[in-house]
Amino acid sequence: MLVGGVFAMAPAAAQVEATTDYLARIDGDGDGRVSLDEYQAWMGYAFERMDADGDGVLVAAELPGGRGQPVSRVAHRQTLAERFALQDGNRDGFLDARELAAPPQ
């Protein structure tokens, strides 16, 4: 899915039924909350898969439909950081299951 010029897809194999399952999959260190680094790693999966030449920039040939403006890994991670900040309702720098399920504030 293209969101704000950036792809925000998680691995297809990571389909989950409940928010707590989603949290468990993203929560790499198992502390019950999602850090920005964990969020960016999870949400950046599609970018990494699509970056065929590994240069850190998705060019038209690497984008769905073979067209669109180039998207850099840096810009993609910045967009993810902005989305993370919107989801972080209590502004503690982490997302819990409730924040993952809630629309951005």
Backbone torsions as a table, in degrees:
resi	resn	phi	psi	omega
1	MET	NA	134.0	178.7
2	LEU	-94.1	120.0	-180.0
3	VAL	-125.4	116.1	178.8
4	GLY	57.1	37.0	179.8
5	GLY	78.7	10.0	-177.1
6	VAL	-132.9	142.4	178.8
7	PHE	-84.1	132.7	-176.8
8	ALA	-130.3	64.4	179.9
9	MET	-116.0	145.9	172.9
10	ALA	-100.4	164.9	-179.8
11	PRO	-56.6	137.9	-179.2
12	ALA	-59.3	-33.4	-179.3
13	ALA	-69.9	-7.0	-175.5
14	ALA	-97.1	25.8	177.9
15	GLN	-60.7	135.7	-178.3
16	VAL	-130.2	159.1	-177.7
17	GLU	-98.9	-30.2	-175.2
18	ALA	-133.8	155.3	-179.6
19	THR	-58.9	-37.4	179.7
20	THR	-64.7	-33.4	175.8
21	ASP	-66.2	-41.8	178.7
22	TYR	-61.0	-46.9	177.6
23	LEU	-57.3	-46.1	-178.0
24	ALA	-61.1	-36.3	179.8
25	ARG	-71.7	-36.4	-178.2
26	ILE	-80.3	-32.0	-174.2
27	ASP	-73.2	83.4	-175.4
28	GLY	-60.5	-34.0	-177.7
29	ASP	-96.8	0.7	174.5
30	GLY	69.0	24.6	-178.1
31	ASP	-90.3	5.9	176.6
32	GLY	83.8	10.4	178.3
33	ARG	-150.1	161.2	-175.9
34	VAL	-111.3	122.5	176.2
35	SER	-84.7	168.1	176.7
36	LEU	-58.7	-44.1	-180.0
37	ASP	-59.9	-43.0	178.9
38	GLU	-64.6	-41.9	179.7
39	TYR	-62.6	-46.9	-179.0
40	GLN	-65.9	-38.0	178.6
41	ALA	-64.0	-45.8	-179.6
42	TRP	-66.0	-50.1	-175.8
43	MET	-74.7	-17.3	179.1
44	GLY	-86.0	-0.8	-177.1
45	TYR	-53.9	-49.3	-177.0
46	ALA	-62.8	-39.9	178.8
47	PHE	-57.8	-49.8	-177.1
48	GLU	-61.5	-40.4	179.7
49	ARG	-67.1	-36.0	-177.1
50	MET	-81.5	-21.0	-177.9
51	ASP	-77.4	76.1	-171.8
52	ALA	-57.3	-38.6	-177.8
53	ASP	-93.1	-1.4	175.0
54	GLY	67.0	23.1	-177.3
55	ASP	-90.2	0.4	177.7
56	GLY	83.7	8.8	178.0
57	VAL	-136.3	128.4	173.3
58	LEU	-89.2	116.1	176.8
59	VAL	-98.0	171.7	-175.0
60	ALA	-49.0	-44.8	-177.4
61	ALA	-62.8	-22.2	-179.3
62	GLU	-95.5	-7.1	-178.9
63	LEU	-93.1	151.8	176.6
64	PRO	-55.8	135.6	-178.7
65	GLY	82.2	-6.1	177.5
66	GLY	67.9	25.3	178.4
67	ARG	-149.8	165.6	-179.8
68	GLY	126.7	167.1	179.7
69	GLN	-76.1	147.4	177.4
70	PRO	-59.2	145.9	178.4
71	VAL	-127.8	120.9	179.2
72	SER	-86.9	155.4	175.8
73	ARG	-58.8	-39.7	179.7
74	VAL	-61.0	-47.2	179.3
75	ALA	-64.9	-39.7	178.5
76	HIS	-61.4	-46.9	179.8
77	ARG	-65.5	-34.3	177.0
78	GLN	-64.9	-43.8	177.6
79	THR	-62.1	-42.1	177.3
80	LEU	-63.1	-39.1	177.9
81	ALA	-63.3	-39.3	178.1
82	GLU	-65.7	-43.0	177.8
83	ARG	-64.0	-40.3	177.7
84	PHE	-59.0	-47.1	-179.6
85	ALA	-59.5	-37.6	177.9
86	LEU	-67.8	-35.1	179.8
87	GLN	-75.3	-26.4	-175.3
88	ASP	-77.0	78.2	-174.0
89	GLY	-58.7	-38.4	-178.3
90	ASN	-93.2	2.5	175.1
91	ARG	56.9	36.7	178.5
92	ASP	-95.2	1.2	178.6
93	GLY	86.6	7.6	179.0
94	PHE	-139.5	157.5	173.2
95	LEU	-110.5	132.0	172.3
96	ASP	-101.5	179.2	-177.0
97	ALA	-58.4	-39.7	179.8
98	ARG	-63.4	-44.1	-179.9
99	GLU	-67.7	-35.5	177.2
100	LEU	-63.9	-34.8	-177.4
101	ALA	-83.4	-21.9	-174.8
102	ALA	-84.2	149.7	173.2
103	PRO	-65.8	152.5	178.9
104	PRO	-56.6	144.5	179.5
105	GLN	-86.8	NA	NA
